Amino acid sequence: MGALLWLLIPFIAAVGAGLWGSWANRTRKVRSDGPELDGYARFREAMEKSHSGT
């Protein structure tokens, strides 16, 4: 019985880690890479303008 109890501890820890991982990842779906990609597109346009002027 004691061995089963010791095996239950890592099982509970794994379930807890899975629950925490899904909870921590819930906000990543809401925020995409949109703002970062928009900023990169503006940067590329500015670089192309500065190089085409010379």
C-alpha distance matrix in Angstrom:
0.0 3.8 5.4 5.2 6.4 8.9 10.0 10.7 13.0 15.5 15.5 16.6 19.0 20.5 21.0 22.6 24.8 25.9 26.9 28.7 30.5 31.8 32.9 34.6 36.4 37.7 41.0 41.8 42.8 45.3 47.2 48.5 50.7 53.8 55.2 54.6 56.2 59.1 59.7 59.6 62.2 64.4 64.2 65.2 68.1 69.3 69.1 71.0 73.7 74.1 74.5 76.8 79.2 80.1
3.8 0.0 3.8 5.4 5.1 6.4 8.8 9.8 11.2 13.7 14.6 15.6 17.4 19.3 20.3 21.4 23.4 25.0 26.1 27.4 29.2 30.9 31.9 33.3 35.2 36.9 39.9 40.7 42.0 44.4 46.1 47.5 49.4 52.7 53.8 53.1 54.9 57.8 58.1 58.1 60.8 63.0 62.5 63.6 66.6 67.6 67.4 69.5 72.1 72.4 72.8 75.2 77.5 78.3
5.4 3.8 0.0 3.8 5.3 5.1 6.3 8.6 10.3 11.9 12.8 14.6 16.1 17.4 18.9 20.4 21.9 23.4 24.9 26.3 27.7 29.5 30.8 32.0 33.7 35.6 38.6 39.1 40.4 43.0 44.6 45.7 47.5 50.9 52.2 51.3 52.9 56.0 56.3 56.1 58.7 61.0 60.5 61.4 64.5 65.6 65.2 67.2 69.9 70.3 70.5 72.9 75.3 76.1
5.2 5.4 3.8 0.0 3.8 5.4 5.0 6.1 8.9 10.7 10.5 12.2 14.5 15.5 16.4 18.2 20.1 21.1 22.4 24.2 25.7 27.1 28.5 30.1 31.6 33.2 36.4 37.0 38.0 40.7 42.5 43.6 45.7 48.9 50.3 49.6 51.2 54.2 54.8 54.6 57.1 59.5 59.2 60.1 63.0 64.3 64.0 65.9 68.6 69.1 69.4 71.7 74.2 75.1
6.4 5.1 5.3 3.8 0.0 3.8 5.4 5.0 6.7 9.6 10.0 10.6 12.7 14.6 15.4 16.5 18.6 20.2 21.1 22.5 24.4 26.0 26.9 28.4 30.4 31.9 35.0 35.8 37.1 39.5 41.2 42.6 44.7 47.9 49.1 48.5 50.3 53.2 53.6 53.6 56.3 58.4 58.1 59.2 62.2 63.2 63.1 65.1 67.7 68.1 68.6 71.0 73.3 74.2
8.9 6.4 5.1 5.4 3.8 0.0 3.8 5.4 5.5 7.5 9.2 10.4 11.5 13.4 15.0 16.0 17.4 19.3 20.7 21.8 23.3 25.4 26.4 27.5 29.4 31.3 34.2 34.8 36.3 38.8 40.2 41.5 43.3 46.7 47.8 46.9 48.7 51.7 51.9 51.8 54.6 56.7 56.2 57.3 60.3 61.3 61.0 63.1 65.7 66.0 66.4 68.9 71.2 72.0
10.0 8.8 6.3 5.0 5.4 3.8 0.0 3.8 5.5 6.0 6.6 9.0 10.4 11.2 12.9 14.6 15.8 17.2 18.9 20.4 21.5 23.3 24.8 26.0 27.5 29.5 32.6 32.9 34.1 36.9 38.4 39.5 41.3 44.6 46.0 45.1 46.7 49.8 50.2 50.0 52.6 54.9 54.5 55.4 58.4 59.6 59.2 61.2 63.9 64.3 64.6 66.9 69.4 70.2
10.7 9.8 8.6 6.1 5.0 5.4 3.8 0.0 3.8 5.7 5.0 6.1 8.6 9.9 10.5 12.1 14.1 15.3 16.5 18.2 19.8 21.2 22.4 24.0 25.7 27.3 30.4 31.1 32.3 34.8 36.5 37.9 40.0 43.2 44.5 43.9 45.6 48.5 49.0 49.0 51.6 53.8 53.6 54.6 57.5 58.7 58.6 60.6 63.1 63.7 64.1 66.4 68.8 69.8
13.0 11.2 10.3 8.9 6.7 5.5 5.5 3.8 0.0 3.9 5.4 5.3 6.2 8.7 10.1 10.6 12.3 14.3 15.4 16.4 18.2 20.2 21.0 22.1 24.2 26.0 28.9 29.6 31.2 33.6 35.0 36.5 38.4 41.7 42.7 42.0 43.9 46.8 47.1 47.2 49.9 51.9 51.6 52.8 55.7 56.7 56.6 58.7 61.2 61.6 62.2 64.5 66.8 67.7
15.5 13.7 11.9 10.7 9.6 7.5 6.0 5.7 3.9 0.0 3.8 5.4 4.8 6.0 8.6 9.6 10.2 12.1 14.1 14.9 16.0 18.2 19.6 20.4 22.1 24.3 27.1 27.4 29.0 31.6 32.9 34.1 35.8 39.2 40.3 39.5 41.2 44.2 44.5 44.4 47.1 49.3 48.8 49.9 52.9 53.9 53.7 55.7 58.3 58.7 59.1 61.5 63.8 64.7
15.5 14.6 12.8 10.5 10.0 9.2 6.6 5.0 5.4 3.8 0.0 3.8 5.4 5.1 6.3 8.5 9.8 10.6 12.4 14.2 15.2 16.7 18.4 19.8 21.1 22.9 26.1 26.5 27.6 30.3 32.0 33.1 35.2 38.4 39.8 39.2 40.7 43.7 44.3 44.2 46.7 49.0 48.8 49.8 52.6 53.9 53.8 55.7 58.3 58.9 59.3 61.5 63.9 65.0
16.6 15.6 14.6 12.2 10.6 10.4 9.0 6.1 5.3 5.4 3.8 0.0 3.8 5.4 5.1 6.1 8.5 9.9 10.5 12.1 14.1 15.5 16.4 18.0 19.9 21.3 24.4 25.4 26.6 28.9 30.7 32.2 34.5 37.5 38.7 38.3 40.2 42.9 43.4 43.7 46.2 48.3 48.2 49.4 52.2 53.3 53.5 55.4 57.9 58.5 59.2 61.4 63.6 64.8
19.0 17.4 16.1 14.5 12.7 11.5 10.4 8.6 6.2 4.8 5.4 3.8 0.0 3.8 5.5 5.0 6.1 8.6 9.8 10.3 12.0 14.2 15.1 16.0 18.0 20.0 22.8 23.4 25.1 27.5 28.8 30.3 32.3 35.5 36.5 35.8 37.8 40.6 40.9 41.1 43.7 45.8 45.5 46.8 49.6 50.6 50.6 52.7 55.2 55.6 56.3 58.6 60.8 61.9
20.5 19.3 17.4 15.5 14.6 13.4 11.2 9.9 8.7 6.0 5.1 5.4 3.8 0.0 3.8 5.4 5.0 6.2 8.6 9.8 10.4 12.3 14.1 15.1 16.3 18.5 21.5 21.7 23.0 25.8 27.2 28.3 30.2 33.5 34.8 34.1 35.8 38.7 39.2 39.2 41.7 44.0 43.8 44.8 47.6 48.9 48.8 50.7 53.3 53.9 54.4 56.6 58.9 60.0
21.0 20.3 18.9 16.4 15.4 15.0 12.9 10.5 10.1 8.6 6.3 5.1 5.5 3.8 0.0 3.8 5.4 5.1 6.2 8.6 9.8 10.7 12.3 14.1 15.4 16.8 20.1 20.8 21.8 24.3 26.2 27.5 29.9 32.9 34.3 34.0 35.6 38.4 39.2 39.4 41.7 43.9 44.0 45.1 47.8 49.1 49.3 51.1 53.6 54.4 55.0 57.1 59.4 60.7
22.6 21.4 20.4 18.2 16.5 16.0 14.6 12.1 10.6 9.6 8.5 6.1 5.0 5.4 3.8 0.0 3.8 5.4 5.1 6.1 8.5 10.0 10.5 12.0 14.1 15.5 18.5 19.6 21.0 23.1 24.8 26.5 28.9 31.8 32.9 32.7 34.6 37.2 37.7 38.2 40.7 42.7 42.7 44.1 46.7 47.8 48.1 50.2 52.4 53.1 54.0 56.1 58.2 59.6
24.8 23.4 21.9 20.1 18.6 17.4 15.8 14.1 12.3 10.2 9.8 8.5 6.1 5.0 5.4 3.8 0.0 3.8 5.4 5.1 6.0 8.6 9.7 10.2 12.0 14.2 16.9 17.4 19.1 21.6 22.8 24.2 26.2 29.4 30.5 29.9 31.8 34.6 35.0 35.2 37.8 39.9 39.7 41.0 43.8 44.8 45.0 47.0 49.4 50.0 50.7 52.9 55.1 56.3
25.9 25.0 23.4 21.1 20.2 19.3 17.2 15.3 14.3 12.1 10.6 9.9 8.6 6.2 5.1 5.4 3.8 0.0 3.8 5.4 5.1 6.2 8.5 9.8 10.6 12.4 15.6 16.0 17.0 19.7 21.4 22.6 24.8 27.9 29.4 29.0 30.6 33.3 34.1 34.3 36.6 38.9 39.0 40.0 42.7 44.1 44.3 46.1 48.5 49.3 50.0 52.0 54.3 55.7
26.9 26.1 24.9 22.4 21.1 20.7 18.9 16.5 15.4 14.1 12.4 10.5 9.8 8.6 6.2 5.1 5.4 3.8 0.0 3.8 5.4 5.3 6.1 8.6 10.0 10.8 14.1 15.3 16.3 18.4 20.4 22.2 24.8 27.6 28.9 29.0 30.7 33.2 34.1 34.6 36.9 38.9 39.3 40.6 43.0 44.3 44.8 46.6 48.9 49.8 50.7 52.6 54.8 56.4
28.7 27.4 26.3 24.2 22.5 21.8 20.4 18.2 16.4 14.9 14.2 12.1 10.3 9.8 8.6 6.1 5.1 5.4 3.8 0.0 3.8 5.5 5.0 6.0 8.5 10.0 12.6 13.8 15.5 17.5 18.9 20.9 23.2 26.1 27.0 26.9 29.0 31.4 31.9 32.6 35.1 36.9 37.0 38.6 41.1 42.1 42.6 44.7 46.8 47.5 48.6 50.6 52.7 54.2
30.5 29.2 27.7 25.7 24.4 23.3 21.5 19.8 18.2 16.0 15.2 14.1 12.0 10.4 9.8 8.5 6.0 5.1 5.4 3.8 0.0 3.8 5.4 5.1 6.1 8.7 11.3 11.5 13.2 15.7 16.9 18.3 20.5 23.5 24.7 24.3 26.2 28.8 29.5 29.8 32.3 34.3 34.4 35.7 38.3 39.5 39.8 41.8 44.0 44.8 45.7 47.7 49.9 51.3
31.8 30.9 29.5 27.1 26.0 25.4 23.3 21.2 20.2 18.2 16.7 15.5 14.2 12.3 10.7 10.0 8.6 6.2 5.3 5.5 3.8 0.0 3.8 5.5 5.2 6.3 9.7 10.3 11.1 13.6 15.5 17.0 19.7 22.4 23.9 24.1 25.6 28.1 29.1 29.7 31.8 33.9 34.4 35.6 37.9 39.4 39.9 41.7 43.9 45.0 45.9 47.6 49.9 51.5
32.9 31.9 30.8 28.5 26.9 26.4 24.8 22.4 21.0 19.6 18.4 16.4 15.1 14.1 12.3 10.5 9.7 8.5 6.1 5.0 5.4 3.8 0.0 3.8 5.5 5.4 8.2 10.1 11.4 12.9 14.8 17.1 19.9 22.4 23.4 23.9 25.9 27.9 28.8 29.8 32.0 33.7 34.3 35.9 38.1 39.3 40.1 42.0 43.9 45.0 46.2 48.0 50.0 51.7
34.6 33.3 32.0 30.1 28.4 27.5 26.0 24.0 22.1 20.4 19.8 18.0 16.0 15.1 14.1 12.0 10.2 9.8 8.6 6.0 5.1 5.5 3.8 0.0 3.8 5.6 7.0 8.2 10.7 12.2 13.2 15.3 17.7 20.4 21.1 21.1 23.4 25.6 26.1 27.0 29.5 31.1 31.4 33.1 35.4 36.4 37.1 39.2 41.2 42.0 43.2 45.2 47.1 48.7
36.4 35.2 33.7 31.6 30.4 29.4 27.5 25.7 24.2 22.1 21.1 19.9 18.0 16.3 15.4 14.1 12.0 10.6 10.0 8.5 6.1 5.2 5.5 3.8 0.0 3.8 5.6 5.5 7.4 9.8 10.9 12.4 14.9 17.7 19.0 19.0 20.8 23.2 24.1 24.8 26.9 28.9 29.4 30.7 33.1 34.4 35.0 36.8 38.9 40.0 41.0 42.8 45.0 46.6
37.7 36.9 35.6 33.2 31.9 31.3 29.5 27.3 26.0 24.3 22.9 21.3 20.0 18.5 16.8 15.5 14.2 12.4 10.8 10.0 8.7 6.3 5.4 5.6 3.8 0.0 3.8 5.6 6.2 7.6 9.9 12.1 15.2 17.4 18.7 19.5 21.2 23.1 24.4 25.5 27.3 29.1 30.1 31.5 33.5 34.9 35.9 37.6 39.4 40.7 42.0 43.6 45.6 47.6
41.0 39.9 38.6 36.4 35.0 34.2 32.6 30.4 28.9 27.1 26.1 24.4 22.8 21.5 20.1 18.5 16.9 15.6 14.1 12.6 11.3 9.7 8.2 7.0 5.6 3.8 0.0 3.8 5.4 5.4 6.8 9.7 12.7 14.6 15.5 16.5 18.6 20.2 21.2 22.6 24.5 26.0 27.0 28.7 30.6 31.8 33.0 34.8 36.5 37.7 39.1 40.8 42.6 44.6
41.8 40.7 39.1 37.0 35.8 34.8 32.9 31.1 29.6 27.4 26.5 25.4 23.4 21.7 20.8 19.6 17.4 16.0 15.3 13.8 11.5 10.3 10.1 8.2 5.5 5.6 3.8 0.0 3.8 5.5 5.5 7.1 9.8 12.4 13.6 14.0 15.8 17.9 19.0 19.9 21.9 23.7 24.5 26.0 28.0 29.4 30.3 32.0 34.0 35.2 36.4 38.0 40.1 42.0
42.8 42.0 40.4 38.0 37.1 36.3 34.1 32.3 31.2 29.0 27.6 26.6 25.1 23.0 21.8 21.0 19.1 17.0 16.3 15.5 13.2 11.1 11.4 10.7 7.4 6.2 5.4 3.8 0.0 3.8 5.6 6.6 10.0 11.9 14.0 15.0 16.0 17.9 19.7 20.6 22.0 24.1 25.3 26.4 28.2 29.9 31.0 32.3 34.3 35.9 37.0 38.3 40.5 42.6
45.3 44.4 43.0 40.7 39.5 38.8 36.9 34.8 33.6 31.6 30.3 28.9 27.5 25.8 24.3 23.1 21.6 19.7 18.4 17.5 15.7 13.6 12.9 12.2 9.8 7.6 5.4 5.5 3.8 0.0 3.8 6.3 10.0 10.9 12.5 14.3 15.6 16.7 18.6 20.1 21.3 22.9 24.5 26.0 27.3 29.0 30.5 31.9 33.4 35.1 36.5 37.7 39.7 42.0
47.2 46.1 44.6 42.5 41.2 40.2 38.4 36.5 35.0 32.9 32.0 30.7 28.8 27.2 26.2 24.8 22.8 21.4 20.4 18.9 16.9 15.5 14.8 13.2 10.9 9.9 6.8 5.5 5.6 3.8 0.0 3.8 6.9 8.0 9.0 10.6 12.3 13.6 15.0 16.6 18.1 19.6 21.0 22.6 24.1 25.5 27.0 28.6 30.1 31.6 33.1 34.5 36.3 38.5
48.5 47.5 45.7 43.6 42.6 41.5 39.5 37.9 36.5 34.1 33.1 32.2 30.3 28.3 27.5 26.5 24.2 22.6 22.2 20.9 18.3 17.0 17.1 15.3 12.4 12.1 9.7 7.1 6.6 6.3 3.8 0.0 3.8 5.4 7.7 8.7 9.5 11.3 13.2 14.2 15.4 17.5 18.8 19.9 21.6 23.4 24.6 25.9 27.7 29.4 30.5 31.8 33.9 36.1
50.7 49.4 47.5 45.7 44.7 43.3 41.3 40.0 38.4 35.8 35.2 34.5 32.3 30.2 29.9 28.9 26.2 24.8 24.8 23.2 20.5 19.7 19.9 17.7 14.9 15.2 12.7 9.8 10.0 10.0 6.9 3.8 0.0 3.8 5.8 5.4 6.0 8.6 10.1 10.6 12.1 14.4 15.3 16.4 18.3 20.1 21.0 22.4 24.4 25.9 27.0 28.4 30.5 32.6
53.8 52.7 50.9 48.9 47.9 46.7 44.6 43.2 41.7 39.2 38.4 37.5 35.5 33.5 32.9 31.8 29.4 27.9 27.6 26.1 23.5 22.4 22.4 20.4 17.7 17.4 14.6 12.4 11.9 10.9 8.0 5.4 3.8 0.0 3.8 5.5 5.2 6.1 8.6 9.9 10.5 12.4 14.2 15.3 16.5 18.4 19.9 21.0 22.6 24.5 25.8 26.9 28.9 31.3
55.2 53.8 52.2 50.3 49.1 47.8 46.0 44.5 42.7 40.3 39.8 38.7 36.5 34.8 34.3 32.9 30.5 29.4 28.9 27.0 24.7 23.9 23.4 21.1 19.0 18.7 15.5 13.6 14.0 12.5 9.0 7.7 5.8 3.8 0.0 3.8 5.5 5.1 6.2 8.7 9.9 10.7 12.4 14.3 15.5 16.6 18.5 20.1 21.3 22.8 24.6 25.9 27.5 29.9
54.6 53.1 51.3 49.6 48.5 46.9 45.1 43.9 42.0 39.5 39.2 38.3 35.8 34.1 34.0 32.7 29.9 29.0 29.0 26.9 24.3 24.1 23.9 21.1 19.0 19.5 16.5 14.0 15.0 14.3 10.6 8.7 5.4 5.5 3.8 0.0 3.8 5.4 5.1 6.2 8.7 10.0 10.6 12.4 14.4 15.4 16.5 18.5 20.1 21.2 22.7 24.4 26.2 28.2
56.2 54.9 52.9 51.2 50.3 48.7 46.7 45.6 43.9 41.2 40.7 40.2 37.8 35.8 35.6 34.6 31.8 30.6 30.7 29.0 26.2 25.6 25.9 23.4 20.8 21.2 18.6 15.8 16.0 15.6 12.3 9.5 6.0 5.2 5.5 3.8 0.0 3.8 5.4 5.0 6.1 8.7 9.7 10.5 12.3 14.2 15.2 16.4 18.4 20.0 21.1 22.4 24.5 26.6
59.1 57.8 56.0 54.2 53.2 51.7 49.8 48.5 46.8 44.2 43.7 42.9 40.6 38.7 38.4 37.2 34.6 33.3 33.2 31.4 28.8 28.1 27.9 25.6 23.2 23.1 20.2 17.9 17.9 16.7 13.6 11.3 8.6 6.1 5.1 5.4 3.8 0.0 3.8 5.4 5.1 6.3 8.6 9.9 10.7 12.4 14.3 15.4 16.7 18.6 20.2 21.1 23.0 25.5
59.7 58.1 56.3 54.8 53.6 51.9 50.2 49.0 47.1 44.5 44.3 43.4 40.9 39.2 39.2 37.7 35.0 34.1 34.1 31.9 29.5 29.1 28.8 26.1 24.1 24.4 21.2 19.0 19.7 18.6 15.0 13.2 10.1 8.6 6.2 5.1 5.4 3.8 0.0 3.8 5.4 5.1 6.2 8.7 9.9 10.6 12.3 14.3 15.4 16.6 18.5 20.0 21.5 23.7
59.6 58.1 56.1 54.6 53.6 51.8 50.0 49.0 47.2 44.4 44.2 43.7 41.1 39.2 39.4 38.2 35.2 34.3 34.6 32.6 29.8 29.7 29.8 27.0 24.8 25.5 22.6 19.9 20.6 20.1 16.6 14.2 10.6 9.9 8.7 6.2 5.0 5.4 3.8 0.0 3.8 5.4 4.9 6.2 8.6 9.8 10.5 12.3 14.2 15.4 16.5 18.2 20.2 22.1
62.2 60.8 58.7 57.1 56.3 54.6 52.6 51.6 49.9 47.1 46.7 46.2 43.7 41.7 41.7 40.7 37.8 36.6 36.9 35.1 32.3 31.8 32.0 29.5 26.9 27.3 24.5 21.9 22.0 21.3 18.1 15.4 12.1 10.5 9.9 8.7 6.1 5.1 5.4 3.8 0.0 3.8 5.4 5.1 6.2 8.6 9.9 10.6 12.4 14.4 15.5 16.4 18.6 20.9
64.4 63.0 61.0 59.5 58.4 56.7 54.9 53.8 51.9 49.3 49.0 48.3 45.8 44.0 43.9 42.7 39.9 38.9 38.9 36.9 34.3 33.9 33.7 31.1 28.9 29.1 26.0 23.7 24.1 22.9 19.6 17.5 14.4 12.4 10.7 10.0 8.7 6.3 5.1 5.4 3.8 0.0 3.8 5.5 5.1 6.2 8.6 9.9 10.6 12.4 14.4 15.4 16.8 19.4
64.2 62.5 60.5 59.2 58.1 56.2 54.5 53.6 51.6 48.8 48.8 48.2 45.5 43.8 44.0 42.7 39.7 39.0 39.3 37.0 34.4 34.4 34.3 31.4 29.4 30.1 27.0 24.5 25.3 24.5 21.0 18.8 15.3 14.2 12.4 10.6 9.7 8.6 6.2 4.9 5.4 3.8 0.0 3.8 5.5 5.1 6.2 8.7 9.9 10.7 12.4 14.3 15.7 17.7
65.2 63.6 61.4 60.1 59.2 57.3 55.4 54.6 52.8 49.9 49.8 49.4 46.8 44.8 45.1 44.1 41.0 40.0 40.6 38.6 35.7 35.6 35.9 33.1 30.7 31.5 28.7 26.0 26.4 26.0 22.6 19.9 16.4 15.3 14.3 12.4 10.5 9.9 8.7 6.2 5.1 5.5 3.8 0.0 3.8 5.4 5.0 6.1 8.6 9.9 10.6 12.1 14.4 16.2
68.1 66.6 64.5 63.0 62.2 60.3 58.4 57.5 55.7 52.9 52.6 52.2 49.6 47.6 47.8 46.7 43.8 42.7 43.0 41.1 38.3 37.9 38.1 35.4 33.1 33.5 30.6 28.0 28.2 27.3 24.1 21.6 18.3 16.5 15.5 14.4 12.3 10.7 9.9 8.6 6.2 5.1 5.5 3.8 0.0 3.8 5.4 5.1 6.2 8.7 10.0 10.5 12.4 15.0
69.3 67.6 65.6 64.3 63.2 61.3 59.6 58.7 56.7 53.9 53.9 53.3 50.6 48.9 49.1 47.8 44.8 44.1 44.3 42.1 39.5 39.4 39.3 36.4 34.4 34.9 31.8 29.4 29.9 29.0 25.5 23.4 20.1 18.4 16.6 15.4 14.2 12.4 10.6 9.8 8.6 6.2 5.1 5.4 3.8 0.0 3.8 5.5 5.1 6.3 8.7 10.0 11.0 13.4
69.1 67.4 65.2 64.0 63.1 61.0 59.2 58.6 56.6 53.7 53.8 53.5 50.6 48.8 49.3 48.1 45.0 44.3 44.8 42.6 39.8 39.9 40.1 37.1 35.0 35.9 33.0 30.3 31.0 30.5 27.0 24.6 21.0 19.9 18.5 16.5 15.2 14.3 12.3 10.5 9.9 8.6 6.2 5.0 5.4 3.8 0.0 3.8 5.4 5.2 6.3 8.6 10.2 11.7
71.0 69.5 67.2 65.9 65.1 63.1 61.2 60.6 58.7 55.7 55.7 55.4 52.7 50.7 51.1 50.2 47.0 46.1 46.6 44.7 41.8 41.7 42.0 39.2 36.8 37.6 34.8 32.0 32.3 31.9 28.6 25.9 22.4 21.0 20.1 18.5 16.4 15.4 14.3 12.3 10.6 9.9 8.7 6.1 5.1 5.5 3.8 0.0 3.8 5.5 5.2 6.0 8.6 10.5
73.7 72.1 69.9 68.6 67.7 65.7 63.9 63.1 61.2 58.3 58.3 57.9 55.2 53.3 53.6 52.4 49.4 48.5 48.9 46.8 44.0 43.9 43.9 41.2 38.9 39.4 36.5 34.0 34.3 33.4 30.1 27.7 24.4 22.6 21.3 20.1 18.4 16.7 15.4 14.2 12.4 10.6 9.9 8.6 6.2 5.1 5.4 3.8 0.0 3.8 5.5 5.3 6.3 9.2
74.1 72.4 70.3 69.1 68.1 66.0 64.3 63.7 61.6 58.7 58.9 58.5 55.6 53.9 54.4 53.1 50.0 49.3 49.8 47.5 44.8 45.0 45.0 42.0 40.0 40.7 37.7 35.2 35.9 35.1 31.6 29.4 25.9 24.5 22.8 21.2 20.0 18.6 16.6 15.4 14.4 12.4 10.7 9.9 8.7 6.3 5.2 5.5 3.8 0.0 3.8 5.7 5.5 7.2
74.5 72.8 70.5 69.4 68.6 66.4 64.6 64.1 62.2 59.1 59.3 59.2 56.3 54.4 55.0 54.0 50.7 50.0 50.7 48.6 45.7 45.9 46.2 43.2 41.0 42.0 39.1 36.4 37.0 36.5 33.1 30.5 27.0 25.8 24.6 22.7 21.1 20.2 18.5 16.5 15.5 14.4 12.4 10.6 10.0 8.7 6.3 5.2 5.5 3.8 0.0 3.8 5.5 5.8
76.8 75.2 72.9 71.7 71.0 68.9 66.9 66.4 64.5 61.5 61.5 61.4 58.6 56.6 57.1 56.1 52.9 52.0 52.6 50.6 47.7 47.6 48.0 45.2 42.8 43.6 40.8 38.0 38.3 37.7 34.5 31.8 28.4 26.9 25.9 24.4 22.4 21.1 20.0 18.2 16.4 15.4 14.3 12.1 10.5 10.0 8.6 6.0 5.3 5.7 3.8 0.0 3.8 5.6
79.2 77.5 75.3 74.2 73.3 71.2 69.4 68.8 66.8 63.8 63.9 63.6 60.8 58.9 59.4 58.2 55.1 54.3 54.8 52.7 49.9 49.9 50.0 47.1 45.0 45.6 42.6 40.1 40.5 39.7 36.3 33.9 30.5 28.9 27.5 26.2 24.5 23.0 21.5 20.2 18.6 16.8 15.7 14.4 12.4 11.0 10.2 8.6 6.3 5.5 5.5 3.8 0.0 3.8
80.1 78.3 76.1 75.1 74.2 72.0 70.2 69.8 67.7 64.7 65.0 64.8 61.9 60.0 60.7 59.6 56.3 55.7 56.4 54.2 51.3 51.5 51.7 48.7 46.6 47.6 44.6 42.0 42.6 42.0 38.5 36.1 32.6 31.3 29.9 28.2 26.6 25.5 23.7 22.1 20.9 19.4 17.7 16.2 15.0 13.4 11.7 10.5 9.2 7.2 5.8 5.6 3.8 0.0
